[in-house]
């Protein structure tokens, strides 16, 4: 449309070489009509955006109200069970938490009410519509499309290039919320450690708290132009009223979300203790499955509560990661009795859950124990030292014994679908790539005859490693993993490496041979080797990145190394933030 107007007016002017007074007036009128047309389009888009922000704010208010119901229920559960050891401390400390969260929530609500109450009509309009039965109806709703002014909140928070008392109060509420909440959690954990030792975990709640109420240490935020400005100006100055209301609603939602996480941690931590017990029995607690002759037996006799009427609604148990069939167990007098034969000796690990209905909710009890199967005479014992599975590309240490064979030098250990490695008196199993199981074959002489025994093990690929950046400082490796902050220098001159997964019992190294690096929204760069320095493009991207930019590293090729074994492996991508 603009091109047509320009062309038309140009032709008109060119017909005589200069414009007459009438032509100039006509041109000015056309220009003004064009500007009005553009302004109307912009106004229409703005109203749609304003309405969307208002609807989102309403949706958040509804979700927060629903969450409040769960929060109140959790408080009631803890209060009603305050006579129990595991709820006594939380019931005494949580009123402080409720006071903190309610005070902050109500403060934000007072701000919202004051802003909306500025208008005498409270921004409400009546909308006529026809219902499904053809009747005329009137619906009253808030008109978010007219809530476009910013001066209302600006006058509350800002004055003479400074922050008002109310604005400063708003800042202090936001800055101090995390510390107030953490003080309550610290008090619970400190008191608990001296008494019942329930070991309450608040890691998820603390992570949620840190994420939602993150206030910069220097009160400054870097804007889109790379310029620092005060946090409150960056987030709240010169925003439309409906946008500010939406931000306030988001804070209220975050307050309740943190509160819910804390209460959920407490209730879920202790819910499995709410079983009823009607009798006591003695149990033998020991760290060993067997004792040698003339060795000290350090087993402990403990008293445990039992319930003869207890019967789980569902049993999900595995022995050596093989699911128990219904015919291999039964529930007798509140106990799970196994009825299963085992063809191979060694340590047998039982793991799984017992599920039962608890007032309409499904609760679970963890089962994690093990027992020992004694071999028959002249039957070899082969037991993994770390795990009940062999991993491809790793040296899986095994313990080998053969009762009844006096001459230990006659014992021979071989493998099918893999290789048996020996180092001194230690044996290691190295399964072949692509196999699902491996046999360990043990043979030896007993009574002048050769006795052979075979034990089968499940084979799996090693789990993917964890990617990281290593910096060499003072002869030591400092590891920066996942979302940790890192300097440009450490990133540029460090090594891209892999680590074994946390808690994985086998020790091995992971060398990266190629990877990709993505800085912010810039193109992805492929790098050969294990140094960002190997790619000039990647170096340029990092040098040009601003503080706070994210850097994603995706490992393409890597090998795991365990002694003389070397094989391909996977490494999980990771993200670091430039500080």
N, C-alpha and C positions, 0 to 999 in steps of 0.2 A: 504493500500500500504506500509506503513512503517513497519508493522508487517512482511510482506513477505520479504522485503529487509533484515531486521535484522535476520530473520530465515535463509535465504539463505546464508548470509555471515557467520553466526555462524556455519552452516554445513560445509562450505568451510574451515574454520579455524580448525574445529574439526577433519577433516579427517587426518591431519598430526600432530596435537598437537600444531603447531605454524605456523604463516604465513610466506611465502617467500616474497622477495622484490617485485616480480611480483604481488603477492596477495595483498600486502599492497597498491601498486599503484592502482590496480583495485578497492580496497575498498574505497580509497580516491576519486576516480573518481565517484563511485556510490553515495557516500555521497554528493559530490558537485552537481551531477545531481538532487538528491532529494531536496537539498536546493533551487536550481534554480526553480524546479517545484513548491515548496511551495511559493516562492517569486512571481512567475507568477500568482498564484491564488490570492494572497493578492493584487497584483497590479491591477488585473481585478476588484476585489470588490471595491477597492479604486476609480477607475475611474468611476464606476457606482454611487458611493456616491457623487463624485464631480459633475458629470453631473446632478444628482438630485437636489443638492443645487443650481446650476446655474439656472435650470428650475424654482425652487421655487422663486428665486430672480426675474426672469423675470415676473412671475405671479403676485408677489406683486407690481412690477412697473406698470403693466397694471391696477391693481385694484386701485392703488393710482392715476393714471392718470384719471380714470373714476370718482373717488371721487372728484378730482380737479374741474371737470365740475359742480358738485352740489355745491361745495364751491363758485365758481365764480358766479353762479346763485343767491345764497343767498346774497352775497355781493351786487349784482345788485339790488335785491329786496329792501334791506335796503337803499341803496343809492337813488333809485328812489322815495322812500317814506320818505325821510329825512325831508320833511316839515310837516309830521304828528307827533303828540306828542309822540306816542309810538315808533317811529323809530328815533326821533331826537337825543337822547342821544347815542344809539348804533352807529348811522352813524358818530358821532363825535369821538367816542372812538375806534371803530374797526380798523381804519387805523394803530393804534399802534399794535393791535393783528396781522394784516397782515404783518407788518414789522418784528415782532418777529419771526413768523412762517416761513416766506420766508427766512430770514437771516439764521436761523438754517438749514432749508432744503437745501439751496444753499451751506452752509458750508460742509454738509455731501456729497453733490453731487461732490464738488471739491475734496474731499478725494477719492471718487470712481473713478473719472476721472484720478487722478494722479496715482492711483495704476494700473489701466488698461493700461494707457498710457506708463508705464515703458517698455512694450514690443513694439518693433517697428512695429510689425504686428498686434498689438492690439488684439492678441489672436483670430483673425478671420481666418476661413478656408472656402474653397469652397467645397460643396457637390454636386456630380452629381446624378441625379435621372431621372426616366421616368414618365411623367405625364399621366393622364388618356387617352389622345389621342395618346400615344406612342411616344411623342416628348422628346428628351433629354433636360434637364434643369439643370441649375446650381443655387444652393441656397447658399448664404453666411450667415454663422452663427458663433457665438462665441464658441470656443472649450474649454469648461469648464473642460474637462478631464486633461488638462495640467496645470491648475491653482492650483497646489498642494503645491507651495512653501509658506512658512510663513515669510521669511526674508524681503519681500517687506514692509509689514505693520510693522514688528518688527523694521525696520530701521527708519520708520517714527515716531513711538511712543516711542521707548526705546533706551537708550544709557548709557553704563557704569553702569549697574544696577540701572538706574534711568529713569525718564520720560522726553522726549524731550519737547520743547516749544509747538510743535504741539499737542503732547499727552496731555499736561496740558490744552491747549485750548479746546481740545475735551472734557475733563472732565468738565471744567467750563460751556461749552454749555449744557451738559446733566444735571449737578447739578442745573443750574440757570433757566432752561426753565420753570419749574413749577411756581416758584416765579414770573417770568415776566408775565406769562399768568394770574395768580391769581391777580396781581396788576391791570390789565385791567378790569377784572370782578368786582373787588372791587370798582373800580372807577365808573363803570356803575351802580352798585347797590346803591352806596352812593349818586350819583347824582339823581338817580331815586327816592330814598326814600324822597328826599326833594322837588320833583316836581310832575311828573305825577303819581308816585306810581303804576307802572305796576307790581311790585313784580316779576321781572324776576327770574326764578329758574335755577341755574346752577349745581344742585346736580349731575346729570348724567355726565356732562362734567368734573366736579372736581373729581369724582370717577374714570373716565377714565384716567384723567391726573395723579392721584396718582398711579394708577395701572401700567401705561406704563412707567413712568419716576420716578421710586422709587430708590433713591440713598441712600446707608447706611450712617448713621450719622458719623460713625467712619472711613469711606472710606474702610472698610474691608468686605470681603465676606468669609464665611466658605466653604472650598472646600469639595470634597467627602471624603477626609482623615480626616476631622475634624480640619484642620489647617486653620488659618486665613491668607489671602493674599489680597493685594490691589485689588480694584474693577477692575481697568483697566487691570492688569495682568491676573486676573481670566477670564475676558471676551474676551481679544484680543491678548494675547501673544501666539505665536507658533501655531496659527490656519492656515489652508490652506487659500490661497488668496480668493478662491471662498466662503469659509465660512464667512470670514470677510466682503466681499461684500454683502452677504445675510443679515448679521447683520446690516450693514449700511442701506440697503434697508428697513429693518424692522423699524428702527428709523424714516426714512422718512414717512413710512406708518403711524406710530404712531403720528407723528406731524400733518399730515392731518386729521387723525381720531379725534384728540382732537379739532382741528379747526372746523371740521364739526359739532361735538357735540354742540359746543358753538353757532354756527350760527343757527343750527336747533332749539335749545332752544329758541332763540330770535324770529325766524320767526314763529314757531308753537305757541309761547305764544301770538302773536299779530294777527295771521291770521284771527281769528274770528271777529276782529274789522273792517275788510275791507268791510263790507256790506255797501251798499248805503242807506241813510235814507232821506226821502222827507218831513217829517212832525214831529211835536212834539205833545205829549199828556201827560196828567197828570195821575200819578199812585199813589195809596195809599200804603205806606210802613208801616208795623206794625209787631211787634214781637208777637202779640197776635191775636188769631182768634176770640175772643169775649171779651167784657168788661161787668163788673157788673154795676148795677145802682149805682150812687153816687161815682163811681171810676173815676180817671183822665184818660182821653183818650190821649195817647202819640203817636198816629199815625202821620206820616209825609207825606205831599203831595210833590211828586217829579216830575220832568219833564223828560220824556223819549222820545227818537227818535223812530219813527216808519216808516215803508215803506209799503204803501198800496198795492204795486205791489209784495211784497215778498210772495213767495209760495215755501215751501220746496219741494224738489223732493221726499223725503221719510220722514215719521213720525214714530218714534219708541218711544211710550210713555206707561208708566205703571201707574196705580193707585192702591196703596197698593199691588204692585208687580204683578198685574194682567194686562196683555196686553190689550190695548185699541183696539177694533175692528174698522174697517173703518166706520161702521155705527154710532159709538159713538163720532165722532168728524168731523168737517169740517173747511176749511180755508176760513175765511171771512175778507176782507180788511187787509190782512197781519197778521191776528191773528188766533190762533187755538181756535175754539169755541167747547166746550164740549157739548155732547148731550147724557147724561148717567144718569140712575137712580141708587140710592144707597139704599139698603134695611136696612142697619144698620147705626146708627149715629156715630159720632166721627170725629177724625182728619183723613183726606184723603190726602195722600202724592202722588204728581205727580212727576215722575222721568223718564228721558229718554233723547233722542236727536232728533234734527231736522237736517236732512241731505240735502245738496244742492250742486249743481255742481258749481265749481269755476274755470273757465278756464281749464277744463279737469281734475281737481282734486276734490275729494269729501271732503268737509269741514263739520263740525258739530257744532251745538249750544247746550249747555247743558241746560236742563230744570230741575229745582230742586225747587219745591214749595209745598205748602199744603193749604188746606181749611178745613172748619168745616161743617159737616152735622148736622143740628138741629133736634132733635127727635120730634116726635109727642107727644102730651100730653099722660102721663102715659106710656111712652116708656123709658126704662133705657138707660143711657149713660155709656158705658164701654170703657175706653181708656187705652192702654198700656202707662206706664210712660216713657219707654225708646225706644222700637222698636215696629214695626207693626207685630211682630211675637213672638210666644212663643218658648222657647228653652227647650228641654228635659234635666232634671237634674238640672235646675236652678229655683230660685224663681223669676218669672216674675211679677213685681209689676204692678197693674192695679188701675186706678181711677174709682170709681163707684158712680154714681148719679142717682136719680130717680125723675125727675120733676113731681110735682103734688101730691107727697106723703109727707105729713107734718111730720109724725111720723117716723123719721129715724131709730128708734130702731126696727121697724117692717121689715126693709129690710133684706132679706136673699139672700146670694150669694152662689151658688153651681156650680159644674163643671161636664161636661160629657167628658169622655176620659181624665180625669185628676182630680186633687184635688185643692180646693181653701183653702189657708192658710190665717189666719187672725192674725195680730200682732197689738194690740191696735186698731187704726182706719184705719190701712193700710191692703190692700188685696194683696195676691200673688197667681198667677196661677202656678201650677206644673203639666204639662201634663205627661201622661203615656208614657213609652218607646214604640216606634214602631208605634205611631199614627201619622196621617198627619194633623189632625185638632182637636181643642178642643172648646167646647161650654161653654160659661159663662152664667149661668142662674140666673137672678135677679128677685126676687119677693117681693111684699110688699102690704100693704092695702091702698086703695084709695077709699073714699066714701063707706066704710064698705064692700068692695069687694077686693078679692085678684087679683092683676095684675101681670102678669109674662111676662118677656122680655128675649129673647135669642140673644146673640151675638157670632158669630163664628170667631175663630182666626186660622190662619195657624200655624203649628207646624214644627220645624226643629231641627236637631241635632246641638248642640253647635259647633262652629268652633274649629279646633284643636288648642291646646295651643302652646306656644313657649317654647322650652327647654332652660335651663340655668343652670349655676353653681352659688350657693350662698355661700359666705364666711362671717362668723360671725366675725366682727371686731369692737371693741369698742361699742358693744351693738347695732350695726346697720348692716343691710343686704346690701352687695355690690354685684351687679349683673353682671355676665360676660356672654354675650349672643353671639351666633353665631361665628363670626370670630375674636372676641376679644382675645388679648393676655392674658395669665394667667400663674402664677408661678406654679411649681410642687407642692409646699406646699398647695396653695389654691385649686388646683385640687384634691389633695389627701384627704384633710380634709374638703372640702366643701360639700355641699348637692346638689344632682341632683334634680332639681325641675322643675316645669312647671309654666308658667305665662299665664294669659289670653291674647288673641291677642291684639296688639296695636289698640287703638281706640274703642275696644269693651266696650259697656256701662255698662254691668253687672260686678259686683265685685264678685269674687269667688277665692278659692284656688285650686291648683292642687298638689296632693301628688303623687310622683313616688314610685312604689312598686317593679319594676324590670327594668333593662336596660342592654344594651350591650355597650361596650367601645372598640374601635379599635385605637391603637397607630401606626401611620404610616402604614407600610405594614405588621405589625405583625398580628397574628391570633386574631379574635374577641373573647372577653371575656364576658360571661354572668354574671351579678351581681344581687343578690337578695337584695331588700331594696333600699335605696337611697344614699348610700355612696360607693365610690370606695374602701374604706378600707375593705369592706366586701368580696373582692376578692383578695387573695394574688397574683394571676397571673396578674391581672390588675395593682396592686401596683408595681410589679416587672417590668412590661412593661414601666410604666411611669417613674420610677426611672432610668431606663436605657436609656430613650429617650434623644436625643440631643436637644439643643435649636433650635427653629424653627420647631420642629416636630408638625404635626397636630394630633389632637385627636378627633375622631368622636364618639358622644354619640347618641345612638338610644334607645329611651324609648319603652319598651315592654308593660308594664302595668302601668296605672295611673288612679287615680280617681279624679273627681272634687267635691269640697265640698262647698256648699252654705247653710249656716245655718245648719239646721237639714237634709238637702238633701245630699246624697252621691251617685254617679253613675260613671261608667267607662267613660273614655275619651281618646282621642288621643292627643299625643304631637309630634310636628315636631322634627326630628333629628337636631342636631347642631354640629358645629365644632369650637374648640378653638385651639390656637397655643401656645405652650410652649415657654415662654420667658426666 
